[in-house]
Amino acid sequence: MKRAIAAISMAVSLTAGPVPTQAADTPAAVPGFKYVRTVGSISEYTLEANGLTVLLMPDRSAPVVTFMVTYMVGSRNEVTGTTGATHLLEHLMFKGSDAFNDDKGNSVKQYLETVGGNYNATTWLDRTNYYAVVGKEFLEGYVAIEADRMRNLWLREEDRQREMTVVRNEFEQGENDPHQALDVQINAAAITAHPYHHSTIGWRSDIENVPIEKLRAFYDTFYWPNNATVSVIGDFEPAAVLNLIKKYYGPFPQSPQPIQTIYTAEPEQQGERRVTLRRAGELGIVGIAYKSVAGSDADFPALNMLGTILGSGKTSRFYKALTDTNLTLGATASAGFFHDPHLFQVYAFLAPGVEHSQVEKVVLEEIERIKKDGVSDAEVATALGKYKAATAYGRDGTFSIAGNLNESIAAGDWTLYYTVDDATAKVTAADIKRVANKYLDTKKSATGWFIPVPPEAAGAAK
C-alpha cells in the first residue's frame, strides 16, 4: 500500500472543512455513545465500551462516503531493530483474517474492487490510516471488514516474506531519488535522540530481518479501539452510522495495557551539523533543516507562512534570489506539521554548473534578511491568499477532507483542522520576523549537500 514519503507541507496542514449541504446541528443520541463536542461541521463521539473516537461530518453533495480509520502509531513508535515495522504491518493488514480473505472471495481488496470503491492505506511519522470511498449503500460491507482487521488479522511469516520484498523495493526507489535520499540523511543528522531520526520506510536491514513476532507485538500494542479514530465524511445519517460502528467495533475491548507514550525529547543542539551525499546523479541539491515546533504549537502558523514567503511560487524570496537568477531550478521551504517538534526545511535544486557553496550562501542571506528586516504586509497578504486558495482545493471531496483531518488527528488534536486556519489568518509581519529569529538559528541547523557523481565514477567507486 502507499507510503507517505514527502514532508508534510503547507497543503497538508490546510485544515478547513467544507460547508456541508446539511450540517448535524443536533447531536445524534445513540445508546453506548457519548457525545463530546461539535467544532465547525464535525461532531465528536466516544464509544463508551472501548474508547473508540468517532468524528462525523455529514455532506449530502454526492451519494458517497469516505470512511477512514486513523491509528496513533507511526515511525515515531519504532526503535532500533523495528524501523519500518509500522509500514510493513500496514501491508500485512491487507492479507486477511479467518472471516475475510481471498480464498473466501470477500477480502477487503475483493469487496472494494467489486463495489467500485477507492481504497488504500498510508503510514507516516505519527499515524497509520486505512480508508475507502464507497457508495453509501456499500458502507456497511466495508465497515464490517475494516473493523474485523483491527483485532482479527492473520499475521503469517509467508506473508511477511512476500511483503518484505515489496517494501524493500519501495526503499530502493527512495534511495535512487536524490532528494529523498538526502532528506533521510539530513533528518538523521538533525534529529539524534527522538525517533523522528529515522524515516518511515526504515533501514534496509530492519525491513529485511524484522521477525514476524515483532510485527505481532506492534499489532497487539497499538491496534485497539482506544488508540484509533474513525472519521466518516459524506452522505449518511449520523445515528445510523453510529449504530453501524457500534455493531462492528463495539465487541472489541480497549487495550489491556495503556498505550505506550513517547517521552524522548530531542536535546538542545549546540552547533551546526553537515552531511554530504555523493552518488550517481545529474544536478546538485542543498538542504538546510532547522529545529521547529509541533503542529499544535502556537508558533506553527507563523512558521508555515514564513515557509510560503520564502519558497512558494514566483512571488517567493527564493524564486527571486535563486531561480530568477539561474542559480536553481527551484527552491522550497516548509514547516513540518507533526505531533512532536520537527524541522523547518529548505531545499534548493541547483541549475547545471552552479556551485553548492554559492547557492547555500544566497539561501542564508535571504533568511538573514528576513531576520533583520522582516517581511512586508503585502508579502503576508500574498501568502495568506495562497493559503486560502490551497485550503479551498483541499476541501474538494469527502476523501480530501478526511485526508486533511487525518493529519490533524495525528498531530494530537483533530480541532487543529479548524484552529490552524483561524490562527493563520491572524499572522502578522511581526510574527514572521519573530519566529524567523527564534527558530532559523544556524547553530541549530543541519545542512546537506547532494553532490552528483558521473555514473561511470559511481560504478568505479563500488
Secondary structure, DSSP 8 states (H G I E B T S, - for coil): -----S---TTTT-------SS---S----TTEEEEEEETTEEEEEETTTTEEEEEEE-TTSSEEEEEEEES-SGGG--TT-TTHHHHHHHHTTS-BSSS-TTTT-SHHHHHHHTT-EEEEEE-SS-EEEEEEEEGGGHHHHHHHHHHHHH-B---HHHHHHHHHHHHHHHHHHHTSHHHHHHHHHHHHH-SSSGGGS-TT--HHHHHH--HHHHHHHHHHH-SGGGEEEEEEES--HHHHHHHHHHHHTTS---SS-------------S-EEEEEEEE-SS-EEEEEEE---TTSTTHHHHHHHHHHHHSSTTSHHIIIIITTTSEEEEEEEE---SS--EEEEEEEE-TT--HHHHHHHHHHHHHHHHHH---HHHHHHHHHHHHHHHHHTTSSHHHHHHHHHHHHHTT-TTHHHHHHHHHHT--HHHHHHHHHHH--GGGEEEEEEEEE-HHHHHHH-
